[in-house]
Amino acid sequence: MLTNQKRMLRTRALLLGIVLTLMHSVGAFSQDGKGESSQAKAAVEQVLHTQQDAWNRHDLEGFMAGYWNSAELTFFSGARERQGWQATLERYRATYASPGHEMGKLEFSGLRIEMLGAEAAFVRGAWHLTMPDGKTPHGLFTLVFRKFPEGWRIVHDHTSAE
């Protein structure tokens, strides 16, 4: 019985140590990293503004610069998954930049950026297109960003349309 009590005390001490370490890590990021967190959020938001501006100039390659140029990029839309930067670019070209398809004017709104750490962020928001024919496709998106040496990039995009 004494052995079980010792094991239980060791387990509790280990769990308490883990919890305190996690609390300290989260507290350090949220308190000491407030300035860094604000800067990171602003940098992530800037990527989205740059994408919006590129789209509205009909610059699809400029828009795609906000995505991680990797075969590991994931893009979910319309119950389909696309794997990789090139497949994502081809999807955008086919949907918005091929004959008979227009890019329209893009607006992002309702952006909510949550830092998941110093080098990762989760973004939720809405997108709205105004097409030359008056149609207004729109929907919601969730994005996962990672910080790379060249800056913040989208590594996962899940976009839905109404």
C-alpha positions as CSV (number, residue, x, y, z in Angstrom):
1,M,0.0,0.0,0.0
2,L,2.8,2.4,0.8
3,T,4.2,1.7,-2.7
4,N,0.9,2.7,-4.3
5,Q,0.8,5.9,-2.2
6,K,4.4,6.8,-3.3
7,R,3.5,6.2,-7.0
8,M,0.4,8.3,-6.6
9,L,2.4,11.1,-5.0
10,R,5.0,10.9,-7.7
11,T,2.3,11.0,-10.4
12,R,0.7,14.0,-8.8
13,A,4.0,15.8,-8.5
14,L,4.8,15.1,-12.1
15,L,1.4,16.3,-13.3
16,L,1.7,19.4,-11.1
17,G,5.1,20.1,-12.6
18,I,3.7,19.7,-16.2
19,V,0.7,22.0,-15.4
20,L,2.9,24.7,-13.9
21,T,5.4,24.5,-16.8
22,L,2.5,24.9,-19.3
23,M,1.0,27.7,-17.3
24,H,4.3,29.5,-17.2
25,S,4.9,29.0,-20.9
26,V,1.4,30.4,-21.8
27,G,1.8,33.2,-19.3
28,A,5.2,34.1,-20.7
29,F,3.9,34.2,-24.2
30,S,0.8,36.2,-23.4
31,Q,2.5,38.7,-21.0
32,D,6.1,39.1,-22.2
33,G,5.1,38.4,-25.8
34,K,2.2,40.9,-26.0
35,G,4.2,43.3,-28.2
36,E,5.5,40.4,-30.3
37,S,2.0,38.9,-30.4
38,S,0.6,42.2,-31.6
39,Q,3.3,42.5,-34.2
40,A,2.7,39.0,-35.4
41,K,-1.1,39.6,-35.7
42,A,-0.4,42.7,-37.7
43,A,2.0,40.9,-40.0
44,V,-0.6,38.1,-40.6
45,E,-3.3,40.7,-41.3
46,Q,-1.0,42.4,-43.7
47,V,-0.6,39.2,-45.7
48,L,-4.4,39.1,-46.1
49,H,-4.5,42.8,-47.1
50,T,-1.8,42.2,-49.6
51,Q,-3.7,39.2,-51.0
52,Q,-6.9,41.3,-51.3
53,D,-5.0,44.1,-53.1
54,A,-3.4,41.6,-55.5
55,W,-6.7,40.0,-56.3
56,N,-8.3,43.3,-57.0
57,R,-5.5,44.1,-59.5
58,H,-6.2,40.7,-61.1
59,D,-2.8,39.5,-60.0
60,L,-3.3,35.9,-59.2
61,E,0.4,35.1,-58.7
62,G,0.6,38.1,-56.3
63,F,-2.4,36.7,-54.4
64,M,-0.8,33.3,-54.2
65,A,2.4,34.8,-52.7
66,G,0.5,34.7,-49.4
67,Y,0.4,30.9,-49.5
68,W,3.3,28.6,-48.6
69,N,4.8,27.5,-51.9
70,S,5.1,23.9,-51.0
71,A,3.6,20.5,-52.0
72,E,2.5,20.3,-48.3
73,L,0.0,23.2,-48.5
74,T,-3.6,22.1,-48.1
75,F,-6.7,23.8,-49.5
76,F,-10.2,22.6,-48.7
77,S,-13.2,23.9,-50.6
78,G,-16.4,22.5,-52.1
79,A,-15.9,19.2,-50.3
80,R,-12.6,18.7,-52.1
81,E,-9.0,18.7,-50.9
82,R,-6.2,20.1,-52.9
83,Q,-2.7,19.3,-51.9
84,G,0.1,21.7,-52.8
85,W,0.7,25.2,-54.0
86,Q,0.5,24.4,-57.7
87,A,-2.8,22.6,-57.3
88,T,-4.2,25.5,-55.4
89,L,-3.0,28.0,-58.1
90,E,-4.6,25.8,-60.8
91,R,-7.9,25.7,-58.9
92,Y,-7.9,29.5,-58.6
93,R,-7.0,29.9,-62.3
94,A,-9.8,27.5,-63.4
95,T,-12.4,29.1,-61.2
96,Y,-11.5,32.8,-61.5
97,A,-9.0,33.5,-64.3
98,S,-9.9,31.4,-67.2
99,P,-12.1,32.4,-70.2
100,G,-15.6,33.1,-69.1
101,H,-14.6,33.5,-65.5
102,E,-13.9,36.8,-63.7
103,M,-12.0,37.5,-60.6
104,G,-14.3,40.3,-59.4
105,K,-13.5,42.6,-56.4
106,L,-12.5,40.8,-53.2
107,E,-13.1,42.0,-49.7
108,F,-12.1,40.2,-46.5
109,S,-14.0,41.1,-43.3
110,G,-14.6,39.9,-39.8
111,L,-11.0,38.9,-39.3
112,R,-10.2,37.1,-36.0
113,I,-6.5,36.3,-35.6
114,E,-5.4,34.0,-32.8
115,M,-1.8,33.4,-32.1
116,L,-1.0,29.7,-31.5
117,G,2.5,30.5,-30.5
118,A,5.3,32.7,-31.7
119,E,5.4,31.1,-35.2
120,A,1.8,30.0,-35.9
121,A,-1.6,31.7,-36.1
122,F,-5.2,30.7,-36.7
123,V,-7.4,33.1,-38.7
124,R,-11.2,33.1,-39.2
125,G,-13.0,35.5,-41.4
126,A,-15.4,36.1,-44.3
127,W,-14.8,36.7,-48.0
128,H,-17.1,38.6,-50.4
129,L,-16.7,38.9,-54.2
130,T,-18.5,41.5,-56.3
131,M,-18.6,40.3,-59.8
132,P,-18.9,42.4,-63.0
133,D,-22.3,40.8,-63.7
134,G,-23.6,41.9,-60.2
135,K,-23.4,38.4,-58.6
136,T,-21.9,38.4,-55.1
137,P,-20.5,35.1,-54.1
138,H,-19.4,35.0,-50.5
139,G,-18.5,32.7,-47.6
140,L,-16.3,32.0,-44.6
141,F,-12.7,30.8,-44.3
142,T,-10.3,29.4,-41.7
143,L,-6.6,29.7,-42.2
144,V,-3.5,28.4,-40.5
145,F,-0.4,30.5,-40.9
146,R,3.2,29.7,-40.1
147,K,6.1,32.0,-39.9
148,F,8.9,31.3,-42.3
149,P,12.2,33.1,-42.8
150,E,10.5,34.9,-45.8
151,G,7.5,35.9,-43.6
152,W,4.0,34.6,-42.7
153,R,2.4,32.2,-45.1
154,I,-0.9,30.3,-45.2
155,V,-0.2,26.6,-44.8
156,H,-3.9,25.5,-44.6
157,D,-7.0,27.1,-46.1
158,H,-10.5,25.9,-45.6
159,T,-12.9,28.0,-47.5
160,S,-16.7,27.6,-47.8
161,A,-19.1,29.4,-50.1
162,E,-22.8,30.1,-49.6
